[in-house]
């Protein structure tokens, strides 16, 4: 590729690189050339002491002066603020031409007449200067030409004036030497141009890749913010819808009203599952799904999931059998909510595609890798349903894929459940495979590498994120709770639902619309527990919680239990709540049973109350400012 065919920016970069190479060698080369000029004049004077040195002195002074000027020019270029300015290269070419001319005239200005030995020495010195200069000037073809011609052509002319065989030999030698040097200079100039082109193309590619990576990271971050915002905005009104339907169900006594509200509740739960599936799928695709590992009783988790699936299975006349081969007291370090999600998807799929027979859930522990601390646990879900052809067993794990892809399919669903289940298993280091025969049922096998850990002294209830929202039965025992709860919620519908459910539990409820109002209320009243929304106007829940914890630490008050009540339901959201100083996290939409569990857990820790003196008069003024 010729220089003219390069993009303008690359061509200027290549020219600037050549100019830097040209100037790089000048200080050292000029110093040696000056020393060599003095040595050459001294040698001539030593060999011809009787000759006049006037011309030699003029030549030496000219060479020394130009050496000094070239070195000064190169050093100035090295420290210049504008090294890419064109006048630096022009100046270099002018000094190169002048310096080459001075060295070329050495054969004329030094007293060489009649001394073949001196003529050979000086002509050899000139040839050496021509070769070394051309070598250093190969980055720029024009600079090489401006050096080579003025250095050698005066020597060629001098040899011609000798009129002897020796002069003819010198002429041919210098001309041949000049041709060889010029050809090599052109070839080196071209090769260097190709190398510079590759270098700058690589730099441009690297910059483009870095820019693309930066843009991709920004898009990924924007996607994460979008998913978080959409999840919050979708779950918040859905929480109000489900909560209002529960309130109406408790107020209306007719069977027909209950049936309609059950349909509304079921539709809302289905919408919630679709929202969760879509958000999980997007996070898995972008690698943003985080695992929250903790101590989990795996046999209890599987048993509870099977019990939940049995409710819908009984409606179809199916039975759910559990074959647990784990010994009692086996606890593992795992994300229980995600395992429950995988198992729930597998069981839901089994119930959906099984018309008669049974569903079997098996749990057993496999081998432990030598030298490792993890065992392979197998969770299997087998049904006696319609099955599928072996060729279809991989396609069902593709997103939005179903065996019956027509618009008239009998089994509803988004087609994301199995895809999410497999990706979650893989995120935990395991795998999910399917074995099936058409008309003979299907077997899903989930294999996970889990670390066996000692169980806690007191079992900790599952988080609300992993629980399934079901209607409580009328005979469900409820022990009344006692205490005052401050509900901080900016959504009036959600506040009304939460307040009604809290009051049904026997609690006294105070409300605030944002964090600032909550702080003002706490300066004048006492509370046993705070339910804190996170995203609110004026002051969000995180800032309010940090303020409360700061005051507690400063005043030495007892720790007030604060529970995050938010539609942000991901692991990073829970972590943000805990880092802000909150004690627990309850994701919307939630069922009243979830609310009871988390409130009871914190109220039974002593029913601690926040005294009016917690914030003090000075802090009270800050809260109301």
C-alpha positions as CSV (number, residue, x, y, z in Angstrom):
1,X,0.0,0.0,0.0
2,X,1.4,3.3,-1.0
3,X,1.5,6.2,1.4
4,X,-1.1,8.1,-0.6
5,X,-3.6,5.2,-0.1
6,X,-3.4,5.4,3.6
7,X,-6.1,7.3,5.5
8,X,-5.0,10.9,6.3
9,X,-4.7,10.2,10.0
10,X,-2.6,7.1,9.5
11,X,-0.4,8.9,6.9
12,X,0.3,11.7,9.2
13,X,1.1,9.3,12.0
14,X,3.5,7.4,9.8
15,X,5.2,10.6,8.7
16,X,5.6,11.7,12.3
17,X,7.1,8.3,13.3
18,X,9.6,8.6,10.4
19,X,10.5,12.1,11.6
20,X,11.1,10.9,15.1
21,X,13.4,8.1,13.8
22,X,15.4,10.6,11.7
23,X,16.0,12.9,14.7
24,X,16.7,10.1,17.2
25,X,20.3,9.3,15.9
26,X,21.4,12.8,15.2
27,X,23.0,13.9,18.5
28,X,25.3,10.9,18.8
29,X,26.1,10.8,15.0
30,X,26.9,14.5,14.9
31,X,29.3,14.1,17.9
32,X,31.2,11.3,16.2
33,X,31.2,13.1,12.8
34,X,32.7,16.2,14.4
35,X,35.4,14.1,16.1
36,X,36.1,12.2,12.9
37,X,36.4,15.5,10.9
38,X,39.1,16.7,13.4
39,X,40.9,13.4,13.2
40,X,40.8,13.5,9.4
41,X,42.3,17.0,9.2
42,X,45.0,16.0,11.8
43,X,45.9,13.0,9.7
44,X,46.2,15.0,6.5
45,X,48.4,17.5,8.4
46,X,50.5,14.7,9.7
47,X,51.0,13.1,6.3
48,X,51.5,16.4,4.5
49,X,53.0,18.9,6.9
50,X,54.3,21.1,4.2
51,X,50.8,21.6,2.6
52,X,48.7,24.7,3.3
53,X,45.7,23.8,5.6
54,X,43.6,26.9,4.9
55,X,41.0,25.0,2.9
56,X,41.2,22.1,5.4
57,X,40.5,24.5,8.3
58,X,37.6,26.1,6.5
59,X,36.2,22.6,5.8
60,X,36.7,21.4,9.4
61,X,35.1,24.5,10.9
62,X,32.1,24.2,8.5
63,X,31.7,20.5,9.5
64,X,32.0,21.3,13.2
65,X,29.5,24.2,13.0
66,X,26.9,22.1,11.1
67,X,27.4,19.2,13.5
68,X,26.5,21.6,16.3
69,X,23.5,23.0,14.5
70,X,22.2,19.5,13.6
71,X,22.5,18.3,17.2
72,X,20.8,21.4,18.5
73,X,18.0,21.0,16.1
74,X,17.5,17.3,17.1
75,X,17.5,18.1,20.8
76,X,15.0,20.9,20.3
77,X,12.8,18.5,18.4
78,X,13.0,16.0,21.2
79,X,11.6,18.6,23.7
80,X,9.3,20.4,21.4
81,X,5.7,21.0,22.3
82,X,4.7,20.6,18.7
83,X,6.9,17.8,17.3
84,X,4.3,17.0,14.6
85,X,4.7,20.5,13.0
86,X,6.1,20.2,9.4
87,X,8.9,22.7,10.0
88,X,10.9,20.2,12.0
89,X,11.1,17.8,9.1
90,X,11.9,20.6,6.7
91,X,14.7,21.9,8.9
92,X,16.1,18.4,9.2
93,X,16.2,18.0,5.4
94,X,18.0,21.4,5.0
95,X,20.7,20.5,7.6
96,X,21.1,17.1,6.0
97,X,21.7,18.6,2.5
98,X,24.1,21.1,3.9
99,X,26.0,18.6,6.0
100,X,26.2,16.1,3.1
101,X,27.6,18.8,0.8
102,X,30.3,19.7,3.3
103,X,31.4,16.1,3.6
104,X,31.2,15.6,-0.2
105,X,33.5,18.7,-0.7
106,X,36.1,17.3,1.6
107,X,38.0,15.7,-1.4
108,X,38.3,19.1,-2.9
109,X,39.2,21.2,0.1
110,X,41.7,18.9,1.7
111,X,45.3,18.9,0.2
112,X,45.3,15.5,-1.4
113,X,47.0,16.2,-4.8
114,X,49.8,13.8,-5.5
115,X,49.2,11.6,-2.6
116,X,47.3,8.4,-3.6
117,X,47.3,7.2,0.0
118,X,45.6,10.3,1.2
119,X,43.1,10.2,-1.7
120,X,42.2,6.6,-0.9
121,X,41.8,7.5,2.8
122,X,39.6,10.5,2.2
123,X,37.5,8.8,-0.5
124,X,37.1,5.7,1.7
125,X,36.0,8.0,4.6
126,X,33.5,9.7,2.4
127,X,32.1,6.3,1.2
128,X,31.9,5.3,4.9
129,X,30.0,8.5,5.7
130,X,27.7,7.8,2.8
131,X,26.9,4.3,3.9
132,X,26.4,5.1,7.6
133,X,24.3,8.2,6.8
134,X,22.1,6.3,4.3
135,X,21.6,3.5,6.9
136,X,20.4,6.1,9.5
137,X,18.2,7.9,7.0
138,X,16.4,4.9,5.5
139,X,13.2,5.8,7.4
140,X,12.8,8.7,4.9
141,X,13.5,8.2,1.2
142,X,13.8,11.9,0.5
143,X,16.3,12.4,3.3
144,X,18.4,9.5,2.1
145,X,18.5,11.0,-1.4
146,X,19.5,14.5,0.0
147,X,22.3,12.8,1.8
148,X,23.6,10.3,-0.7
149,X,23.9,12.5,-3.8
150,X,25.8,15.4,-2.2
151,X,28.2,13.1,-0.4
152,X,29.2,10.9,-3.3
153,X,28.9,13.0,-6.4
154,X,31.7,15.4,-5.6
155,X,34.0,12.4,-5.1
156,X,32.9,11.0,-8.4
157,X,33.8,14.3,-10.0
158,X,37.2,14.4,-8.2
159,X,38.0,10.9,-9.5
160,X,37.2,11.9,-13.1
161,X,39.6,14.8,-12.8
162,X,42.5,12.5,-11.9
163,X,42.6,11.2,-15.5
164,X,44.2,7.9,-14.5
165,X,43.2,4.3,-14.2
166,X,43.1,4.9,-10.4
167,X,40.6,7.7,-11.0
168,X,38.5,5.6,-13.3
169,X,38.4,2.8,-10.8
170,X,37.3,5.2,-8.1
171,X,34.6,6.7,-10.3
172,X,33.1,3.3,-11.1
173,X,33.4,2.2,-7.5
174,X,31.7,5.2,-6.1
175,X,28.9,5.1,-8.7
176,X,28.2,1.4,-8.1
177,X,28.3,2.0,-4.3
178,X,25.8,4.9,-4.7
179,X,23.4,2.7,-6.8
180,X,23.5,-0.1,-4.2
181,X,23.0,2.3,-1.3
182,X,20.1,4.0,-3.1
183,X,18.4,0.7,-4.0
184,X,18.7,-0.6,-0.5
185,X,17.4,2.8,0.9
186,X,14.3,2.6,-1.3
187,X,13.6,-1.0,-0.2
188,X,14.1,-0.3,3.4
189,X,11.9,2.8,3.1
190,X,9.1,0.6,1.7
191,X,9.6,-2.2,4.3
192,X,9.5,0.3,7.1
193,X,6.4,1.9,5.7
194,X,4.7,-1.5,5.7
195,X,5.8,-2.1,9.3
196,X,4.5,1.3,10.4
197,X,1.3,0.7,8.6
198,X,0.8,-2.7,10.4
199,X,1.7,-1.0,13.7
200,X,-0.8,1.8,13.4
201,X,-3.5,-0.4,12.0
202,X,-3.0,-2.6,15.0
203,X,-3.2,0.4,17.3
204,X,-6.3,1.6,15.5
205,X,-7.8,-1.9,15.8
206,X,-6.9,-2.0,19.5
207,X,-8.4,1.4,20.1
208,X,-11.6,0.4,18.2
209,X,-11.9,-2.8,20.2
210,X,-11.3,-0.9,23.5
211,X,-13.9,1.7,22.4
212,X,-16.3,-1.1,21.4
213,X,-15.7,-2.9,24.7
214,X,-16.3,0.4,26.6
215,X,-19.5,0.9,24.7
216,X,-20.6,-2.7,25.3
217,X,-19.9,-2.2,29.0
218,X,-21.9,1.0,29.0
219,X,-24.8,-0.8,27.2
220,X,-24.5,-3.7,29.6
221,X,-24.7,-1.3,32.5
222,X,-27.6,0.5,30.9
223,X,-29.3,-2.8,30.4
224,X,-28.8,-3.7,34.0
225,X,-30.3,-0.3,35.1
226,X,-33.2,-0.9,32.7
227,X,-33.9,-4.4,34.0
228,X,-33.7,-3.1,37.6
229,X,-36.1,-0.2,36.8
230,X,-38.5,-2.4,34.8
231,X,-38.5,-5.1,37.5
232,X,-39.3,-2.5,40.1
233,X,-41.9,-0.7,38.1
234,X,-43.7,-4.0,37.1
235,X,-43.6,-5.6,40.5
236,X,-44.7,-2.5,42.4
237,X,-48.3,-2.2,40.9
238,X,-48.6,-6.0,40.8
239,X,-48.0,-6.0,44.5
240,X,-50.9,-3.6,45.0
241,X,-53.2,-5.7,42.7
242,X,-52.5,-8.9,44.5
243,X,-52.7,-7.3,47.9
244,X,-56.1,-5.6,47.1
245,X,-57.4,-9.0,45.9
246,X,-56.5,-10.6,49.2
247,X,-58.2,-7.8,51.1
248,X,-61.4,-8.1,49.0
249,X,-61.4,-11.9,49.5
250,X,-61.3,-11.5,53.3
251,X,-64.1,-8.9,53.1
252,X,-66.4,-10.6,50.6
253,X,-68.1,-13.8,51.9
254,X,-69.9,-15.2,48.8
255,X,-68.5,-18.2,47.1
256,X,-68.8,-16.6,43.6
257,X,-66.8,-13.6,44.8
258,X,-64.1,-15.9,46.1
259,X,-63.9,-17.8,42.9
260,X,-63.5,-14.6,40.9
261,X,-60.9,-13.3,43.2
262,X,-59.1,-16.6,43.0
263,X,-59.0,-16.2,39.2
264,X,-57.7,-12.6,39.7
265,X,-55.0,-13.9,42.1
266,X,-54.0,-16.7,39.8
267,X,-53.7,-14.3,36.8
268,X,-51.6,-12.0,38.9
269,X,-49.4,-14.8,40.1
270,X,-48.9,-16.0,36.5
271,X,-48.0,-12.5,35.5
272,X,-45.5,-12.3,38.3
273,X,-43.9,-15.6,37.2
274,X,-43.7,-14.3,33.6
275,X,-42.0,-11.1,34.8
276,X,-39.5,-13.0,36.9
277,X,-38.7,-15.4,34.1
278,X,-38.1,-12.6,31.6
279,X,-35.9,-10.6,34.0
280,X,-34.0,-13.7,35.0
281,X,-33.5,-14.7,31.3
282,X,-32.2,-11.2,30.5
283,X,-29.8,-11.3,33.5
284,X,-28.5,-14.8,32.6
285,X,-27.9,-13.7,29.0
286,X,-25.9,-10.7,30.1
287,X,-24.0,-12.5,32.9
288,X,-25.5,-10.4,35.6
289,X,-27.2,-13.2,37.7
290,X,-25.5,-13.4,41.1
291,X,-25.8,-16.4,43.5
292,X,-26.4,-15.9,47.2
293,X,-25.0,-19.0,48.8
294,X,-26.0,-19.9,52.4
295,X,-26.6,-23.0,54.5
296,X,-29.4,-25.0,53.0
297,X,-31.1,-28.2,54.2
298,X,-31.4,-29.7,50.7
299,X,-33.8,-32.5,51.7
300,X,-36.2,-30.0,53.3
301,X,-36.0,-27.7,50.2
302,X,-36.9,-30.6,47.9
303,X,-39.6,-31.9,50.1
304,X,-41.2,-28.4,50.3
305,X,-41.1,-28.0,46.6
306,X,-42.6,-31.4,46.0
307,X,-45.4,-30.5,48.5
308,X,-46.2,-27.3,46.6
309,X,-46.3,-29.2,43.3
310,X,-48.6,-31.8,44.8
311,X,-51.4,-29.3,45.2
312,X,-51.7,-28.7,41.5
313,X,-51.0,-32.3,40.7
314,X,-53.9,-33.5,42.9
315,X,-56.2,-31.3,40.8
316,X,-55.3,-33.4,37.8
317,X,-55.5,-36.7,39.7
318,X,-51.8,-37.1,39.8
319,X,-49.6,-38.2,42.7
320,X,-46.2,-36.8,43.7
321,X,-43.7,-39.3,45.2
322,X,-40.5,-38.2,46.9
323,X,-37.6,-40.6,47.2
324,X,-35.1,-39.0,49.5
325,X,-31.8,-41.0,49.9
326,X,-30.0,-38.3,51.8
327,X,-29.3,-39.0,55.5
328,X,-30.8,-36.7,58.0
329,X,-29.0,-33.5,58.9
330,X,-27.3,-33.0,55.5
331,X,-26.8,-29.3,54.9
332,X,-25.0,-27.7,51.9
333,X,-23.7,-24.3,50.9
334,X,-25.9,-23.2,48.0
335,X,-28.3,-20.6,46.7
336,X,-31.5,-22.3,48.0
337,X,-33.8,-19.8,46.2
338,X,-32.2,-20.7,42.8
339,X,-32.4,-24.4,43.5
340,X,-36.0,-24.0,44.4
341,X,-36.6,-22.1,41.2
342,X,-35.0,-24.8,39.1
343,X,-37.0,-27.6,40.9
344,X,-40.2,-25.5,40.7
345,X,-39.8,-25.2,36.9
346,X,-39.2,-28.9,36.5
347,X,-42.1,-29.9,38.6
348,X,-44.4,-27.4,37.0
349,X,-43.4,-28.7,33.6
350,X,-44.0,-32.3,34.7
351,X,-47.5,-31.5,36.0
352,X,-48.3,-29.6,32.9
353,X,-47.5,-32.4,30.5
354,X,-48.7,-35.4,32.5
355,X,-52.4,-36.4,32.3
356,X,-52.3,-39.6,34.3
357,X,-49.9,-41.6,36.6
358,X,-47.5,-40.0,38.9
359,X,-44.5,-37.6,39.3
360,X,-41.4,-38.9,41.1
361,X,-38.8,-36.7,42.7
362,X,-35.5,-38.3,43.7
363,X,-32.7,-36.9,45.7
364,X,-29.4,-38.6,46.4
365,X,-25.7,-37.7,46.9
366,X,-23.1,-38.8,44.4
367,X,-19.4,-39.1,44.6
368,X,-17.0,-36.5,46.1
369,X,-14.0,-35.5,43.9
370,X,-10.7,-36.7,45.4
371,X,-9.0,-33.8,47.3
372,X,-12.1,-31.6,46.8
373,X,-14.7,-30.3,49.3
374,X,-17.7,-30.7,47.0
375,X,-20.0,-33.6,46.4
376,X,-22.2,-34.1,43.4
377,X,-25.9,-34.1,44.4
378,X,-28.5,-35.5,42.0
379,X,-32.1,-34.1,41.8
380,X,-34.3,-36.0,39.4
381,X,-37.9,-35.3,38.3
382,X,-39.6,-38.1,36.4
383,X,-43.1,-38.1,35.0
384,X,-45.4,-40.5,33.2
385,X,-46.5,-37.9,30.7
386,X,-46.6,-37.6,27.0
387,X,-42.8,-37.6,26.6
388,X,-41.0,-36.4,23.5
389,X,-38.7,-37.7,20.8
390,X,-35.1,-38.0,21.8
391,X,-34.2,-35.4,19.0
392,X,-36.3,-32.8,20.9
393,X,-34.6,-33.1,24.3
394,X,-32.1,-30.4,23.5
395,X,-34.4,-28.0,21.7
396,X,-36.7,-27.6,24.8
397,X,-33.8,-25.8,26.6
398,X,-33.8,-23.1,24.0
399,X,-35.4,-19.8,25.1
400,X,-39.1,-19.3,24.0
401,X,-39.2,-22.9,22.6
402,X,-42.0,-25.3,23.3
403,X,-42.8,-28.7,21.8
404,X,-46.1,-27.4,20.5
405,X,-45.1,-24.1,19.0
406,X,-48.5,-23.4,17.3
407,X,-50.9,-20.6,18.4
408,X,-53.4,-23.3,19.4
409,X,-51.1,-25.1,21.8
410,X,-52.9,-26.6,24.9
411,X,-50.2,-25.8,27.4
412,X,-49.6,-22.1,28.2
413,X,-46.2,-20.7,29.1
414,X,-43.5,-18.3,27.9
415,X,-41.1,-21.1,27.0
416,X,-38.4,-19.7,29.4
417,X,-38.7,-22.0,32.4
418,X,-36.4,-24.8,31.2
419,X,-34.0,-22.5,29.5
420,X,-33.6,-20.6,32.8
421,X,-33.4,-23.8,34.8
422,X,-30.5,-25.1,32.7
423,X,-28.6,-21.8,32.8
424,X,-29.0,-21.5,36.6
425,X,-27.6,-25.0,37.0
426,X,-24.7,-24.1,34.8
427,X,-24.1,-20.9,36.8
428,X,-23.9,-23.1,39.9
429,X,-21.3,-25.3,38.2
430,X,-23.7,-28.2,37.4
431,X,-25.8,-29.4,34.5
432,X,-29.4,-30.2,33.6
433,X,-30.1,-33.0,31.1
434,X,-33.3,-34.6,29.8
435,X,-34.0,-38.2,28.9
436,X,-37.3,-38.9,27.2
437,X,-39.2,-41.3,25.0
438,X,-42.4,-40.4,23.1
439,X,-45.4,-41.7,25.0
440,X,-43.2,-43.0,27.9
441,X,-42.6,-40.0,30.0
442,X,-39.6,-37.7,30.7
443,X,-36.8,-37.6,33.2
444,X,-35.0,-34.4,34.1
445,X,-31.7,-34.8,36.0
446,X,-30.1,-31.9,37.8
447,X,-26.6,-32.5,39.0
448,X,-24.9,-29.9,41.2
449,X,-21.5,-29.7,42.9
450,X,-22.3,-28.6,46.5
451,X,-20.2,-28.2,49.6
452,X,-21.5,-30.1,52.6
453,X,-21.5,-27.9,55.7
454,X,-22.6,-28.3,59.3
455,X,-26.1,-27.2,59.9
456,X,-27.0,-24.2,62.0
457,X,-28.0,-24.7,65.6
458,X,-31.3,-23.2,64.9
459,X,-32.9,-23.5,61.4
460,X,-33.4,-20.2,59.6
461,X,-36.6,-19.7,57.7
462,X,-36.2,-19.3,53.9
463,X,-36.2,-15.8,52.6
464,X,-39.3,-14.3,51.1
465,X,-37.8,-14.3,47.6
466,X,-38.0,-18.1,47.4
467,X,-41.5,-18.7,48.8
468,X,-44.5,-19.3,46.7
469,X,-47.6,-17.1,47.2
470,X,-50.5,-19.3,48.0
471,X,-53.9,-18.5,49.6
472,X,-53.9,-19.2,53.3
473,X,-56.6,-21.6,54.4
474,X,-59.4,-20.3,56.7
475,X,-58.2,-22.7,59.5
476,X,-54.5,-21.5,59.3
477,X,-53.5,-20.7,62.9
478,X,-52.3,-17.2,63.4
479,X,-50.7,-16.1,66.7
480,X,-51.4,-12.4,67.2
481,X,-48.4,-10.1,67.1
482,X,-47.8,-7.2,69.4
483,X,-45.9,-4.0,68.8
484,X,-45.7,-0.8,66.8
485,X,-44.5,-0.9,63.2
486,X,-43.5,2.2,61.2
487,X,-44.4,1.6,57.6
488,X,-42.4,3.8,55.2
489,X,-44.0,3.6,51.8
490,X,-44.6,6.2,49.1
491,X,-47.1,4.2,47.0
492,X,-50.5,4.8,48.6
493,X,-52.0,1.5,47.3
494,X,-49.1,-0.5,48.6
495,X,-49.2,1.4,51.9
496,X,-52.9,0.7,52.3
497,X,-52.4,-3.0,51.6
498,X,-49.5,-3.4,53.9
499,X,-51.2,-1.4,56.7
500,X,-54.3,-3.6,56.5
501,X,-52.3,-6.8,56.6
502,X,-50.2,-5.5,59.5
503,X,-53.3,-4.5,61.5
504,X,-54.9,-7.9,60.8
505,X,-51.9,-9.4,62.6
506,X,-52.6,-7.2,65.7
507,X,-49.9,-4.7,65.2
508,X,-50.1,-0.9,65.6
509,X,-49.1,0.8,62.4
510,X,-47.8,4.3,61.7
511,X,-47.1,5.4,58.2
512,X,-44.6,7.8,56.5
513,X,-44.3,8.6,52.8
514,X,-40.5,9.0,52.7
515,X,-37.3,8.7,54.7
516,X,-37.5,12.3,56.0
517,X,-40.9,11.8,57.4
518,X,-39.8,8.6,59.0
519,X,-36.9,10.3,60.8
520,X,-39.3,13.1,61.9
521,X,-41.7,10.4,63.3
522,X,-38.9,8.6,65.2
523,X,-37.9,11.8,67.0
524,X,-41.3,11.9,68.6
525,X,-42.4,8.3,68.9
526,X,-41.3,4.8,69.6
527,X,-41.3,1.8,67.2
528,X,-40.5,-1.9,67.6
529,X,-39.8,-2.4,63.9
530,X,-39.6,-0.4,60.6
531,X,-40.7,-1.6,57.2
532,X,-38.7,0.6,54.8
533,X,-39.3,1.1,51.1
534,X,-36.0,1.8,49.3
535,X,-36.9,4.1,46.4
536,X,-38.8,7.2,47.6
537,X,-38.8,10.9,46.9
538,X,-36.9,13.5,49.1
539,X,-35.0,10.8,51.1
540,X,-34.8,7.2,50.1
541,X,-34.8,4.2,52.4
542,X,-31.0,3.7,52.2
543,X,-30.2,7.2,53.4
544,X,-32.8,7.1,56.1
545,X,-31.4,3.8,57.4
546,X,-27.8,5.0,57.4
547,X,-28.9,8.1,59.3
548,X,-30.7,5.9,61.9
549,X,-27.7,3.6,62.3
550,X,-25.4,6.6,62.7
551,X,-27.5,8.1,65.5
552,X,-27.7,4.7,67.2
553,X,-23.9,4.4,67.1
554,X,-23.4,7.9,68.4
555,X,-26.1,7.8,71.1
556,X,-25.6,4.2,72.1
557,X,-29.3,3.3,71.6
558,X,-30.6,-0.2,70.9
559,X,-30.6,-1.4,67.3
560,X,-34.0,-0.8,65.7
561,X,-35.0,-3.7,63.4
562,X,-35.4,-2.3,59.8
563,X,-36.7,-4.5,57.1
564,X,-36.4,-3.5,53.4
565,X,-39.8,-3.6,51.7
566,X,-39.1,-3.2,48.0
567,X,-39.8,-4.4,44.5
568,X,-36.1,-4.7,43.9
569,X,-35.7,-8.4,44.4
570,X,-32.2,-9.4,43.1
571,X,-29.1,-10.5,45.1
572,X,-27.4,-7.1,44.5
573,X,-30.5,-5.4,45.9
574,X,-30.4,-7.5,49.0
575,X,-26.7,-6.7,49.4
576,X,-27.3,-3.0,49.0
577,X,-30.0,-3.1,51.8
578,X,-27.7,-5.0,54.2
579,X,-24.8,-2.6,53.4
580,X,-27.0,0.3,54.2
581,X,-27.8,-1.2,57.7
582,X,-31.1,-2.9,57.1
583,X,-31.6,-6.2,58.9
584,X,-33.7,-8.1,56.3
585,X,-35.2,-7.9,52.9
586,X,-38.8,-8.7,51.8
587,X,-39.5,-8.5,48.1
588,X,-42.7,-7.3,46.6
589,X,-45.1,-8.8,45.7
590,X,-45.2,-10.9,48.9
591,X,-47.9,-13.0,50.6
592,X,-49.0,-12.2,54.1
593,X,-47.3,-15.4,55.3
594,X,-44.0,-14.0,54.1
595,X,-44.7,-10.8,56.0
596,X,-45.6,-12.7,59.2
597,X,-42.4,-14.8,59.0
598,X,-40.0,-11.9,58.7
599,X,-41.8,-9.7,61.3
600,X,-42.0,-12.5,63.8
601,X,-38.4,-13.3,63.3
602,X,-37.3,-9.8,64.3
603,X,-39.9,-9.0,66.9
604,X,-39.1,-12.2,68.8
605,X,-35.5,-11.0,69.2
606,X,-36.6,-9.0,72.2
607,X,-39.2,-6.5,71.0
608,X,-36.7,-3.7,71.2
609,X,-38.0,-0.2,71.0
610,X,-36.5,3.0,69.9
611,X,-36.6,5.7,72.6
612,X,-37.6,9.2,71.9
613,X,-34.1,10.2,73.1
614,X,-32.6,8.2,70.3
615,X,-32.1,11.1,68.0
616,X,-31.9,13.9,70.6
617,X,-32.9,17.5,70.1
618,X,-30.0,18.3,67.8
619,X,-30.8,15.4,65.6
620,X,-34.5,16.3,65.6
621,X,-33.7,19.7,64.1
622,X,-31.6,18.1,61.4
623,X,-34.4,15.7,60.5
624,X,-37.0,18.5,60.2
625,X,-34.7,21.0,58.4
